[in-house]
Amino acid sequence: MLVLFERFANRLQGLKWPAVAGLIMMVMITVWVLAGAPAELQDRWLIPSVLVSVWLLLLASGLNMFARVPAMAELQAPWWSRVKARLHRGLYHLFAWFMLLVSLSLVVVTFQLAGAWLRMN
């Protein structure tokens, strides 16, 4: 799974800066909707702005995190180097599982919030 995430991140490195720029823009829009917009605009645009911001945050963090996954431990390396490499790579495995769980949870939340938003409009 870690190799799949690494391939995905390396293939989409061209989207890294557009995703970060979009995230900054969407966070500014979300803050404006929360703090400065009239109540009717808040009701209408809060859910989409938050969802797009969270999805862009997930994309940008995934592209940054999995672009440089540490290599597997070599059998000829000293014992301590192998342990450090396996621990480092093990942390990336935990990050990958966490990213997968967050993505699946976000899909469920997106469907629920999109349904609520469509019922409001």
C-alpha positions in Angstrom: 0.0 0.0 0.0 2.9 2.3 0.7 4.3 1.9 -2.8 0.8 2.7 -4.2 0.7 5.9 -2.2 4.2 6.8 -3.3 3.4 6.3 -6.9 0.2 8.3 -6.6 2.1 11.2 -4.9 4.9 11.2 -7.4 2.4 11.1 -10.4 0.5 14.1 -9.1 3.4 16.3 -8.0 2.3 18.8 -10.6 -0.9 19.4 -8.6 1.0 20.1 -5.3 1.2 23.9 -5.7 -2.2 24.4 -7.3 -3.6 22.3 -4.4 -1.9 24.5 -1.8 -3.0 27.7 -3.6 -6.5 26.4 -3.8 -6.4 25.4 -0.1 -5.3 28.9 0.9 -8.0 30.4 -1.2 -10.7 28.1 0.2 -9.6 28.7 3.8 -9.9 32.5 3.1 -13.4 31.9 1.6 -14.4 29.7 4.5 -13.2 32.3 7.1 -15.1 35.0 5.2 -18.3 32.9 5.1 -18.0 32.3 8.8 -17.0 35.8 9.9 -18.1 38.3 7.3 -20.9 37.0 5.1 -24.6 37.7 5.7 -26.6 34.9 7.4 -28.2 33.7 4.2 -24.8 33.3 2.5 -23.5 31.5 5.5 -26.4 29.0 5.3 -25.8 28.5 1.6 -22.0 28.2 1.3 -20.6 27.0 4.6 -20.9 23.3 3.9 -19.4 23.4 0.3 -16.5 25.7 1.4 -15.6 23.5 4.4 -15.8 20.3 2.3 -13.6 21.7 -0.5 -11.1 23.0 2.0 -10.9 19.6 3.8 -10.5 17.7 0.5 -7.8 20.1 -0.7 -6.0 19.8 2.7 -6.1 16.0 2.4 -4.7 16.1 -1.2 -1.9 18.6 -0.3 -0.9 16.7 2.8 -0.9 13.4 0.9 1.2 14.8 -1.9 3.7 16.3 0.5 3.9 13.3 2.9 4.3 10.4 0.4 6.5 12.1 -2.2 9.6 10.8 -0.4 9.0 7.5 1.2 12.1 6.0 2.8 13.7 3.0 1.1 13.4 -0.5 2.5 16.2 -1.7 4.8 19.1 -3.5 3.0 20.1 -6.9 4.3 23.8 -5.9 4.2 23.4 -2.8 6.3 24.4 -2.9 10.0 21.8 -4.0 12.5 21.0 -0.5 13.9 20.6 1.0 10.4 18.1 -1.7 9.5 16.1 -1.1 12.7 16.1 2.7 12.0 15.0 2.2 8.4 12.3 -0.2 9.4 11.0 2.1 12.1 11.0 5.1 9.7 9.2 3.1 7.0 6.8 1.7 9.6 5.8 5.2 10.5 5.0 5.9 6.9 2.9 2.7 6.9 0.9 4.1 9.9 0.5 7.4 8.1 -0.7 5.5 5.0 -3.3 3.6 7.0 -4.4 6.8 8.8 -4.7 8.6 5.4 -6.8 5.8 4.1 -9.1 5.9 7.1 -9.4 9.7 7.0 -10.2 9.5 3.2 -12.9 6.9 3.7 -14.4 8.9 6.6 -14.3 12.0 4.5 -16.2 10.3 1.7 -18.9 9.3 4.2 -19.0 12.8 5.7 -19.1 14.4 2.2 -22.1 12.3 1.2 -23.9 13.1 4.4 -23.2 16.9 4.2 -23.9 17.1 0.5 -27.3 15.4 1.2 -28.0 17.9 3.9 -26.9 20.8 1.7 -29.1 19.7 -1.2 -32.1 19.3 1.1 -31.5 22.9 2.3 -31.5 24.4 -1.2 
